[in-house]
Amino acid sequence: MCDILHVEWTIVPKTPPQAILRCSSCGDTRPFRSSGRTRLNANGKQLDAWLIYKCIDCDGTWNRPIFERQSVRSLDPVLVEALQASAPGYVAGLEFDQEGLKASAGRIEESEEFELRRRTICASGNRARIVITLALPYPASLRLDRLLASELQLSRSRLKVLFEAGDIRVEPARKDALKRSIRDGTVITLGLRDEAERLATGRAAMGGYQR
């Protein structure tokens, strides 16, 4: 029998990170955003592949390497087909790969806007504990305390007090968990002692408040 409120929050950045590069056309450093298009180039029996980015001001292009000098025979035909078609699902995986983009560009600019989708997994009447599981299809550079403060309507100072008192637990456990960026699979458990605060927080966790 369920004796907790358990919700899942799926957090998705609204836009992919952008590369910060010197634009040869503009003559200055500019953000480059993905065009959503991939490019394949054959050199004999070898292939090169890139994801094409464009300067936000002049549409100058930058080719982000996906791979270079790969034997056609060594590549999965499904991958080759996805590259030829600029398959949206495959391209999205590349676009939101922050580490991969940073390795190629050196400097990136990440989105600060996110979409949060809520799903109630289990809900009891007394809601003695509130459990929130985070699901991140793509990496997101958003601190946990900022996310919780925004969505639960609790101040960051209040979150800190509750965390230090053990009324908020975060798994994987870390002393600085509230200050760290959110990760897929993180579980937050709130055992709030004040009933009014617990009920209000539970409603907020499910999205039951007006911004």
C-alpha positions in Angstrom: 0.0 0.0 0.0 1.3 3.4 -0.9 1.9 5.7 2.1 3.9 8.4 0.3 3.5 10.9 -2.5 5.9 9.9 -5.3 6.2 12.1 -8.4 8.5 12.0 -11.3 9.8 15.2 -12.8 11.1 15.1 -16.3 13.3 18.2 -17.1 14.0 19.0 -20.7 16.1 22.1 -21.8 14.0 24.2 -24.2 16.9 24.8 -26.5 20.2 23.0 -27.1 23.5 24.6 -26.0 25.3 26.9 -28.4 28.9 27.0 -29.4 30.7 30.3 -28.8 33.1 30.8 -31.7 34.9 33.5 -33.6 32.8 34.1 -36.8 35.0 34.7 -39.8 32.2 36.7 -41.5 31.2 38.9 -38.5 34.8 39.3 -37.4 33.9 38.8 -33.8 32.9 36.1 -31.2 29.3 34.9 -31.7 27.0 32.1 -30.5 26.5 29.4 -33.1 23.4 27.3 -33.0 22.6 23.9 -34.5 21.0 24.0 -37.9 19.6 20.5 -37.3 21.3 19.3 -40.4 24.1 16.7 -40.7 26.6 16.4 -43.5 28.4 13.3 -44.8 31.4 13.4 -47.0 32.9 10.3 -48.8 36.6 10.1 -49.4 37.1 6.8 -51.1 35.9 4.1 -48.7 36.0 6.4 -45.8 33.4 8.8 -44.4 33.5 12.1 -42.5 30.4 13.5 -40.7 29.6 16.8 -39.2 26.7 18.6 -37.6 26.3 22.0 -39.1 26.0 25.1 -36.9 25.2 28.6 -37.9 26.2 32.0 -36.5 23.1 33.6 -35.0 23.9 37.0 -36.6 25.0 36.2 -40.2 24.3 32.5 -40.8 28.1 31.8 -41.2 28.6 28.1 -40.7 30.8 25.9 -38.5 31.0 22.1 -39.0 31.1 20.3 -35.7 32.9 16.9 -36.3 30.9 13.8 -35.5 33.6 11.5 -36.8 36.4 11.6 -39.3 38.0 9.0 -41.7 35.7 6.1 -40.7 35.6 3.1 -42.9 32.2 2.6 -44.4 32.3 -1.1 -43.5 32.9 -0.2 -39.8 29.8 2.0 -39.5 26.3 0.8 -38.6 24.1 1.2 -41.6 21.4 2.6 -39.3 23.8 5.3 -38.2 24.7 6.2 -41.8 21.0 6.4 -42.7 20.3 8.7 -39.8 23.2 11.0 -40.9 22.0 11.0 -44.5 18.5 12.0 -43.4 19.5 14.3 -40.5 17.2 12.2 -38.4 15.7 14.5 -35.7 16.1 12.0 -32.9 19.7 11.3 -33.7 20.5 15.0 -34.2 18.9 16.0 -30.9 21.2 13.6 -29.1 24.1 15.3 -30.6 22.8 18.8 -30.0 22.3 18.2 -26.3 25.6 16.5 -25.8 27.2 19.3 -23.8 30.5 17.5 -23.3 30.9 16.6 -26.9 30.1 20.2 -28.0 32.5 21.6 -25.5 35.3 19.3 -26.7 34.9 20.6 -30.2 34.1 24.2 -29.6 36.0 24.9 -26.3 33.3 27.3 -25.0 29.5 26.8 -25.0 26.5 28.7 -23.8 23.8 26.6 -22.1 20.0 27.2 -22.0 18.6 28.5 -18.7 15.0 27.7 -19.7 13.5 24.2 -19.1 10.3 22.4 -19.5 9.2 20.4 -16.5 6.7 17.5 -17.0 5.2 15.9 -13.9 3.9 12.4 -13.4 2.4 11.1 -10.2 3.6 7.6 -9.5 1.9 7.1 -6.2 -0.2 9.3 -3.9 -1.5 8.6 -0.4 -3.9 10.5 1.7 -1.6 11.4 4.5 1.5 12.0 2.4 3.9 11.4 5.3 6.8 11.6 2.9 7.2 13.3 -0.5 9.5 11.6 -3.0 10.6 13.2 -6.2 12.5 11.3 -8.9 14.3 13.3 -11.6 14.4 12.2 -15.2 16.7 14.0 -17.6 16.7 12.9 -21.2 19.5 15.3 -21.8 22.1 16.9 -19.4 21.0 20.1 -17.8 23.2 22.6 -15.9 20.6 23.6 -13.3 21.4 23.5 -9.6 19.1 21.3 -7.5 18.3 24.0 -4.9 17.2 26.4 -7.7 15.0 23.7 -9.2 13.4 22.8 -5.8 13.0 26.5 -4.8 11.2 27.3 -8.0 8.9 24.3 -8.2 8.2 23.7 -4.5 7.8 27.4 -3.6 10.4 27.0 -0.8 13.2 29.5 -0.3 16.7 28.3 -0.8 17.5 29.2 2.8 14.6 27.1 3.9 15.8 24.2 1.8 19.2 24.5 3.3 17.8 24.3 6.9 15.7 21.3 6.0 18.6 19.5 4.3 20.9 20.1 7.2 18.3 18.8 9.6 17.9 15.7 7.6 14.3 16.5 6.6 15.5 16.5 3.0 17.6 13.6 1.7 19.1 13.4 -1.7 20.4 10.2 -3.4 23.1 9.8 -4.5 24.1 11.3 -1.1 26.5 14.3 -1.0 27.1 17.0 1.5 26.7 19.6 -1.2 23.9 17.9 -3.1 21.7 21.0 -3.1 24.4 23.0 -4.8 25.2 20.5 -7.5 23.7 20.3 -11.0 20.7 18.0 -11.4 21.3 14.5 -12.7 19.1 11.8 -14.2 17.9 9.4 -11.5 18.4 11.7 -8.6 15.9 11.0 -5.8 14.8 13.7 -3.3 12.9 12.6 -0.2 11.2 15.2 1.9 10.0 14.2 5.4 8.6 17.6 6.4 7.4 17.7 10.0 5.0 20.7 9.7 1.7 19.4 8.3 0.8 22.6 6.5 4.2 22.9 4.9 4.1 19.2 3.9 0.6 19.5 2.3 1.6 22.7 0.4 4.8 21.2 -0.8 3.0 18.1 -1.9 0.6 20.1 -4.0 3.5 22.1 -5.5 5.3 18.9 -6.3 2.3 17.8 -8.4 2.0 21.2 -10.0 -1.1 22.2 -8.0 -0.3 25.9 -7.5 -0.4 29.1 -9.5 2.8 30.7 -10.4 
